[in-house]
Amino acid sequence: MDSSTTALLLCSLLWTVCAQAPVVSVEPRSAGVRQGESVSFRCRVVSGSQPVHLEWKRTNNHPLADNVKIGPDGSVLTIANTRNGNQGQYRCVATNSAGRSTMMASLTIKHSPKVRVTPAGPLRVRLGEPVALECHATGRPRPSVTWQRHRTQLVTTKTEDTSTLKVAAVSSEDAGVYVCQAQNTEGVAEIKVEVIVEGGQGAANAPKATVSMAEVTAVEGHMVTMQCQATGFHPTCLSWCSSNMFIMVLIVCEQVFIMVLIVCEQRIIQENVRPSICELNHDFCSVSENSTGECQAFRL
């Protein structure tokens, strides 16, 4: 082996022993910007044998978006007019003859909260029934979510991005407007839901029928008078029923009324009904001796 070949091999061996893999740093390591803003990351070679080749990649080797630009020497990554798809991690890869190294940078796109409630209002619930309102919120940073009523925060069940308001059995006091509010550093969003409790006041004022005499004795063929009084919110339907299915229905317009029925020899004579009558429907039938009758009042 001649001297030139020996010298070349010696230099190659010394280069291999003395060469160092690159070491890099990234500034900033993480950044958070609003959608539409721009951001840059710089990758700097701290040490390592030259030359060092730099390049930027997305995690999992996803391609860079069209609004991402790399500087001439590969050290600077710039994202212009950022959008949600730009969020994630980026890595700077440094390579030389002795090896390679990487350093990560993280980007967060910040935006104000958005909220959605299910079921959407107005929500009608029967008295005593359970109800559950779910508020879903999105935003970055992750927003805090609360339910409020009369500006007072309510106790809820929370998951990662949902706050659920539950009432086991609604009462009339639960009726009203509820507010779901989501808040982060970028802003506040809220949505209102009206809960309507049905059967509250109406149940307390349900129609009620009373008769002046619970038992009446009459002679067959003679006239008998029976009086029924009903109270309750209008419209109210009043009916007389006997054991052989005679039915007379009267619909009235006022809250309180009195109806007098006269039963006489297979015909019905209606009189002394007050106040005004909205509609009157009646049938004819015979009422035999010792028959029983019932006065009923109910809402349509």
DOVEXKOL-177847 format. One record per residue (C-alpha): residue number from 1; chain; x, y, z. Coordinates in pm, whole numbers. Example, Ala and Ser with C-alpha at 12.3 -4.5 7.8 and 13.67 -1.06 7.14 Angstrom:
residues 2
+-----+------+--------+--------+--------+
! pos ! unit !     px !     py !     pz !
+-----+------+--------+--------+--------+
!   1 !    A !   1230 !   -450 !    780 !
!   2 !    A !   1367 !   -106 !    714 !
+-----+------+--------+--------+--------+
***
This chain:
residues 300
+-----+------+--------+--------+--------+
! pos ! unit !     px !     py !     pz !
+-----+------+--------+--------+--------+
!   1 !    A !      0 !      0 !      0 !
!   2 !    A !    152 !    329 !   -101 !
!   3 !    A !    179 !    629 !    125 !
!   4 !    A !   -105 !    823 !    -39 !
!   5 !    A !   -353 !    545 !     13 !
!   6 !    A !   -244 !    505 !    372 !
!   7 !    A !   -287 !    876 !    437 !
!   8 !    A !   -635 !    875 !    285 !
!   9 !    A !   -748 !    586 !    500 !
!  10 !    A !   -599 !    750 !    808 !
!  11 !    A !   -781 !   1077 !    740 !
!  12 !    A !  -1111 !    895 !    684 !
!  13 !    A !  -1070 !    707 !   1012 !
!  14 !    A !   -988 !   1026 !   1200 !
!  15 !    A !  -1292 !   1203 !   1048 !
!  16 !    A !  -1520 !    918 !   1152 !
!  17 !    A !  -1384 !    922 !   1507 !
!  18 !    A !  -1390 !   1302 !   1539 !
!  19 !    A !  -1724 !   1373 !   1361 !
!  20 !    A !  -2024 !   1455 !   1584 !
!  21 !    A !  -2397 !   1411 !   1523 !
!  22 !    A !  -2587 !   1739 !   1517 !
!  23 !    A !  -2760 !   1888 !   1817 !
!  24 !    A !  -3038 !   2142 !   1754 !
!  25 !    A !  -3273 !   2369 !   1948 !
!  26 !    A !  -3607 !   2519 !   1846 !
!  27 !    A !  -3747 !   2858 !   1943 !
!  28 !    A !  -4017 !   2890 !   2053 !
!  29 !    A !  -4089 !   2535 !   2169 !
!  30 !    A !  -4462 !   2611 !   2172 !
!  31 !    A !  -4684 !   2890 !   2048 !
!  32 !    A !  -5050 !   2982 !   2061 !
!  33 !    A !  -5200 !   3223 !   1809 !
!  34 !    A !  -5545 !   3332 !   1704 !
!  35 !    A !  -5685 !   3203 !   1380 !
!  36 !    A !  -5562 !   3423 !   1092 !
!  37 !    A !  -5242 !   3531 !   1264 !
!  38 !    A !  -4891 !   3425 !   1156 !
!  39 !    A !  -4622 !   3243 !   1352 !
!  40 !    A !  -4259 !   3132 !   1295 !
!  41 !    A !  -4037 !   2863 !   1448 !
!  42 !    A !  -3656 !   2873 !   1417 !
!  43 !    A !  -3436 !   2564 !   1429 !
!  44 !    A !  -3072 !   2635 !   1532 !
!  45 !    A !  -2775 !   2400 !   1515 !
!  46 !    A !  -2611 !   2399 !   1858 !
!  47 !    A !  -2328 !   2158 !   1774 !
!  48 !    A !  -2224 !   1891 !   1530 !
!  49 !    A !  -1994 !   1843 !   1237 !
!  50 !    A !  -2067 !   2045 !    930 !
!  51 !    A !  -2234 !   2036 !    694 !
!  52 !    A !  -2573 !   1993 !    865 !
!  53 !    A !  -2889 !   1963 !    662 !
!  54 !    A !  -3211 !   2098 !    822 !
!  55 !    A !  -3571 !   2025 !    728 !
!  56 !    A !  -3916 !   2061 !    887 !
!  57 !    A !  -4181 !   1790 !    899 !
!  58 !    A !  -4523 !   1733 !   1056 !
!  59 !    A !  -4563 !   1454 !   1306 !
!  60 !    A !  -4646 !   1117 !   1148 !
!  61 !    A !  -4490 !   1259 !    831 !
!  62 !    A !  -4810 !   1438 !    730 !
!  63 !    A !  -4746 !   1683 !    446 !
!  64 !    A !  -4707 !   2050 !    529 !
!  65 !    A !  -5009 !   2270 !    449 !
!  66 !    A !  -5002 !   2512 !    160 !
!  67 !    A !  -4976 !   2812 !    395 !
!  68 !    A !  -4654 !   2678 !    552 !
!  69 !    A !  -4326 !   2813 !    413 !
!  70 !    A !  -3963 !   2706 !    483 !
!  71 !    A !  -3670 !   2951 !    474 !
!  72 !    A !  -3384 !   2916 !    222 !
!  73 !    A !  -3150 !   2734 !    463 !
!  74 !    A !  -3430 !   2522 !    609 !
!  75 !    A !  -3397 !   2668 !    955 !
!  76 !    A !  -3715 !   2882 !    973 !
!  77 !    A !  -4072 !   2752 !    940 !
!  78 !    A !  -4339 !   3019 !    893 !
!  79 !    A !  -4717 !   2965 !    895 !
!  80 !    A !  -4912 !   3256 !    747 !
!  81 !    A !  -5282 !   3320 !    804 !
!  82 !    A !  -5313 !   3026 !   1042 !
!  83 !    A !  -5621 !   2805 !   1043 !
!  84 !    A !  -5743 !   2517 !   1257 !
!  85 !    A !  -5574 !   2257 !   1036 !
!  86 !    A !  -5233 !   2404 !   1120 !
!  87 !    A !  -5263 !   2309 !   1484 !
!  88 !    A !  -5033 !   2031 !   1601 !
!  89 !    A !  -4666 !   1942 !   1632 !
!  90 !    A !  -4381 !   2015 !   1394 !
!  91 !    A !  -4030 !   1870 !   1410 !
!  92 !    A !  -3699 !   2002 !   1296 !
!  93 !    A !  -3476 !   1723 !   1159 !
!  94 !    A !  -3098 !   1783 !   1147 !
!  95 !    A !  -2875 !   1543 !    953 !
!  96 !    A !  -2498 !   1516 !    894 !
!  97 !    A !  -2249 !   1242 !    815 !
!  98 !    A !  -2238 !   1132 !   1178 !
!  99 !    A !  -2612 !   1097 !   1234 !
! 100 !    A !  -2934 !   1288 !   1290 !
! 101 !    A !  -3138 !   1449 !   1564 !
! 102 !    A !  -3484 !   1605 !   1600 !
! 103 !    A !  -3653 !   1872 !   1809 !
! 104 !    A !  -4029 !   1930 !   1843 !
! 105 !    A !  -4237 !   2248 !   1831 !
! 106 !    A !  -4608 !   2273 !   1914 !
! 107 !    A !  -4868 !   2509 !   1770 !
! 108 !    A !  -5212 !   2583 !   1918 !
! 109 !    A !  -5477 !   2781 !   1729 !
! 110 !    A !  -5683 !   2979 !   1979 !
! 111 !    A !  -6047 !   3069 !   1922 !
! 112 !    A !  -6341 !   3183 !   2130 !
! 113 !    A !  -6595 !   2931 !   2260 !
! 114 !    A !  -6900 !   2803 !   2074 !
! 115 !    A !  -7187 !   2637 !   2257 !
! 116 !    A !  -7475 !   2407 !   2164 !
! 117 !    A !  -7755 !   2279 !   2389 !
! 118 !    A !  -7958 !   1960 !   2348 !
! 119 !    A !  -8248 !   1945 !   2350 !
! 120 !    A !  -8298 !   2292 !   2208 !
! 121 !    A !  -8558 !   2514 !   2370 !
! 122 !    A !  -8824 !   2598 !   2439 !
! 123 !    A !  -8852 !   2269 !   2627 !
! 124 !    A !  -9194 !   2159 !   2752 !
! 125 !    A !  -9192 !   1920 !   3047 !
! 126 !    A !  -9481 !   1769 !   3240 !
! 127 !    A !  -9496 !   1829 !   3613 !
! 128 !    A !  -9299 !   1560 !   3795 !
! 129 !    A !  -9109 !   1438 !   3489 !
! 130 !    A !  -8725 !   1428 !   3477 !
! 131 !    A !  -8532 !   1665 !   3254 !
! 132 !    A !  -8169 !   1678 !   3140 !
! 133 !    A !  -8006 !   1965 !   2948 !
! 134 !    A !  -7667 !   1905 !   2786 !
! 135 !    A !  -7439 !   2194 !   2694 !
! 136 !    A !  -7159 !   2114 !   2448 !
! 137 !    A !  -6874 !   2365 !   2419 !
! 138 !    A !  -6573 !   2395 !   2190 !
! 139 !    A !  -6287 !   2643 !   2196 !
! 140 !    A !  -5912 !   2679 !   2254 !
! 141 !    A !  -5798 !   2698 !   2518 !
! 142 !    A !  -6063 !   2454 !   2639 !
! 143 !    A !  -6344 !   2664 !   2786 !
! 144 !    A !  -6499 !   2626 !   3126 !
! 145 !    A !  -6873 !   2549 !   3102 !
! 146 !    A !  -7139 !   2644 !   3357 !
! 147 !    A !  -7518 !   2641 !   3385 !
! 148 !    A !  -7680 !   2945 !   3544 !
! 149 !    A !  -8025 !   3059 !   3647 !
! 150 !    A !  -8100 !   3402 !   3788 !
! 151 !    A !  -7721 !   3465 !   3767 !
! 152 !    A !  -7659 !   3181 !   4011 !
! 153 !    A !  -7435 !   2891 !   3910 !
! 154 !    A !  -7605 !   2552 !   3925 !
! 155 !    A !  -7466 !   2211 !   4018 !
! 156 !    A !  -7405 !   2001 !   3705 !
! 157 !    A !  -7238 !   1683 !   3582 !
! 158 !    A !  -6931 !   1751 !   3367 !
! 159 !    A !  -6730 !   1554 !   3114 !
! 160 !    A !  -6448 !   1669 !   2885 !
! 161 !    A !  -6652 !   1921 !   2684 !
! 162 !    A !  -7009 !   1878 !   2813 !
! 163 !    A !  -7194 !   2007 !   3115 !
! 164 !    A !  -7526 !   1838 !   3196 !
! 165 !    A !  -7798 !   1990 !   3412 !
! 166 !    A !  -8035 !   1731 !   3558 !
! 167 !    A !  -8363 !   1764 !   3750 !
! 168 !    A !  -8510 !   1436 !   3874 !
! 169 !    A !  -8869 !   1561 !   3897 !
! 170 !    A !  -8956 !   1911 !   3781 !
! 171 !    A !  -9186 !   2135 !   3982 !
! 172 !    A !  -9353 !   2459 !   3887 !
! 173 !    A !  -9061 !   2645 !   4049 !
! 174 !    A !  -8824 !   2490 !   3793 !
! 175 !    A !  -8992 !   2673 !   3505 !
! 176 !    A !  -8793 !   2959 !   3357 !
! 177 !    A !  -8485 !   3047 !   3152 !
! 178 !    A !  -8156 !   2862 !   3197 !
! 179 !    A !  -7825 !   2988 !   3060 !
! 180 !    A !  -7529 !   2778 !   2949 !
! 181 !    A !  -7209 !   2983 !   2945 !
! 182 !    A !  -6867 !   2887 !   2808 !
! 183 !    A !  -6560 !   3102 !   2873 !
! 184 !    A !  -6190 !   3098 !   2788 !
! 185 !    A !  -5917 !   3358 !   2737 !
! 186 !    A !  -6051 !   3439 !   2390 !
! 187 !    A !  -6406 !   3525 !   2487 !
! 188 !    A !  -6744 !   3420 !   2627 !
! 189 !    A !  -7038 !   3249 !   2458 !
! 190 !    A !  -7377 !   3164 !   2603 !
! 191 !    A !  -7709 !   3017 !   2498 !
! 192 !    A !  -8047 !   3039 !   2672 !
! 193 !    A !  -8307 !   2765 !   2706 !
! 194 !    A !  -8660 !   2816 !   2830 !
! 195 !    A !  -8814 !   2534 !   3032 !
! 196 !    A !  -9193 !   2532 !   3041 !
! 197 !    A !  -9353 !   2315 !   3310 !
! 198 !    A !  -9697 !   2200 !   3205 !
! 199 !    A !  -9962 !   2096 !   3455 !
! 200 !    A !  -9842 !   2325 !   3732 !
! 201 !    A ! -10102 !   2597 !   3783 !
! 202 !    A ! -10359 !   2406 !   3580 !
! 203 !    A ! -10328 !   2101 !   3803 !
! 204 !    A ! -10384 !   2313 !   4110 !
! 205 !    A ! -10700 !   2455 !   3948 !
! 206 !    A ! -10835 !   2139 !   3787 !
! 207 !    A ! -11213 !   2131 !   3739 !
! 208 !    A ! -11418 !   2017 !   4037 !
! 209 !    A ! -11784 !   1924 !   4040 !
! 210 !    A ! -12022 !   1933 !   4337 !
! 211 !    A ! -12394 !   1856 !   4371 !
! 212 !    A ! -12641 !   2017 !   4611 !
! 213 !    A ! -12797 !   1683 !   4712 !
! 214 !    A ! -12616 !   1352 !   4691 !
! 215 !    A ! -12941 !   1149 !   4692 !
! 216 !    A ! -13284 !   1242 !   4554 !
! 217 !    A ! -13608 !   1041 !   4592 !
! 218 !    A ! -13869 !   1094 !   4318 !
! 219 !    A ! -14200 !    948 !   4204 !
! 220 !    A ! -14201 !    798 !   3858 !
! 221 !    A ! -14354 !   1037 !   3605 !
! 222 !    A ! -14298 !   1340 !   3827 !
! 223 !    A ! -14049 !   1617 !   3780 !
! 224 !    A ! -13717 !   1616 !   3965 !
! 225 !    A ! -13454 !   1888 !   3979 !
! 226 !    A ! -13081 !   1823 !   4030 !
! 227 !    A ! -12820 !   2095 !   4061 !
! 228 !    A ! -12452 !   2063 !   3973 !
! 229 !    A ! -12185 !   2327 !   4025 !
! 230 !    A ! -11835 !   2313 !   3871 !
! 231 !    A ! -11527 !   2529 !   3923 !
! 232 !    A ! -11202 !   2544 !   3731 !
! 233 !    A ! -11036 !   2727 !   3448 !
! 234 !    A ! -11239 !   2748 !   3128 !
! 235 !    A ! -11310 !   2592 !   2890 !
! 236 !    A ! -11477 !   2333 !   3115 !
! 237 !    A ! -11703 !   2048 !   3013 !
! 238 !    A ! -11987 !   1945 !   3244 !
! 239 !    A ! -12177 !   1619 !   3197 !
! 240 !    A ! -12464 !   1435 !   3366 !
! 241 !    A ! -12460 !   1056 !   3350 !
! 242 !    A ! -12714 !    806 !   3481 !
! 243 !    A ! -12687 !    433 !   3530 !
! 244 !    A ! -12858 !    374 !   3192 !
! 245 !    A ! -12605 !    596 !   3016 !
! 246 !    A ! -12795 !    924 !   2975 !
! 247 !    A ! -12532 !   1189 !   2895 !
! 248 !    A ! -12572 !   1561 !   2868 !
! 249 !    A ! -12268 !   1778 !   2796 !
! 250 !    A ! -12246 !   2150 !   2844 !
! 251 !    A ! -11946 !   2366 !   2750 !
! 252 !    A ! -11934 !   2706 !   2917 !
! 253 !    A ! -11714 !   3011 !   2887 !
! 254 !    A ! -11671 !   3120 !   3248 !
! 255 !    A ! -11470 !   2988 !   3537 !
! 256 !    A ! -11767 !   2921 !   3768 !
! 257 !    A ! -12115 !   2819 !   3657 !
! 258 !    A ! -12432 !   2647 !   3780 !
! 259 !    A ! -12641 !   2411 !   3567 !
! 260 !    A ! -12988 !   2292 !   3662 !
! 261 !    A ! -13138 !   1989 !   3490 !
! 262 !    A ! -13504 !   1892 !   3503 !
! 263 !    A ! -13583 !   1532 !   3411 !
! 264 !    A ! -13949 !   1475 !   3326 !
! 265 !    A ! -14117 !   1184 !   3147 !
! 266 !    A ! -13848 !   1096 !   2890 !
! 267 !    A ! -13768 !   1452 !   2802 !
! 268 !    A ! -13498 !   1690 !   2918 !
! 269 !    A ! -13578 !   2049 !   3006 !
! 270 !    A ! -13272 !   2266 !   3053 !
! 271 !    A ! -13311 !   2596 !   3234 !
! 272 !    A ! -13141 !   2841 !   3470 !
! 273 !    A ! -12800 !   2794 !   3317 !
! 274 !    A ! -12565 !   3079 !   3387 !
! 275 !    A ! -12357 !   3248 !   3267 !
! 276 !    A ! -12343 !   3246 !   2886 !
! 277 !    A ! -12335 !   2910 !   2703 !
! 278 !    A ! -12080 !   2849 !   2428 !
! 279 !    A ! -12228 !   2524 !   2296 !
! 280 !    A ! -12504 !   2285 !   2401 !
! 281 !    A ! -12546 !   1923 !   2297 !
! 282 !    A ! -12805 !   1690 !   2454 !
! 283 !    A ! -12968 !   1352 !   2404 !
! 284 !    A ! -13300 !   1212 !   2525 !
! 285 !    A ! -13346 !    900 !   2732 !
! 286 !    A ! -13570 !    773 !   3011 !
! 287 !    A ! -13463 !    782 !   3375 !
! 288 !    A ! -13623 !    499 !   3571 !
! 289 !    A ! -13708 !    488 !   3936 !
! 290 !    A ! -13422 !    446 !   4184 !
! 291 !    A ! -13160 !    521 !   3914 !
! 292 !    A ! -12830 !    673 !   4013 !
! 293 !    A ! -12670 !    972 !   3848 !
! 294 !    A ! -12328 !   1133 !   3848 !
! 295 !    A ! -12219 !   1486 !   3777 !
! 296 !    A ! -11873 !   1515 !   3627 !
! 297 !    A ! -11660 !   1813 !   3533 !
! 298 !    A ! -11347 !   1789 !   3325 !
! 299 !    A ! -11130 !   2005 !   3105 !
! 300 !    A ! -11137 !   1962 !   2727 !
+-----+------+--------+--------+--------+
***
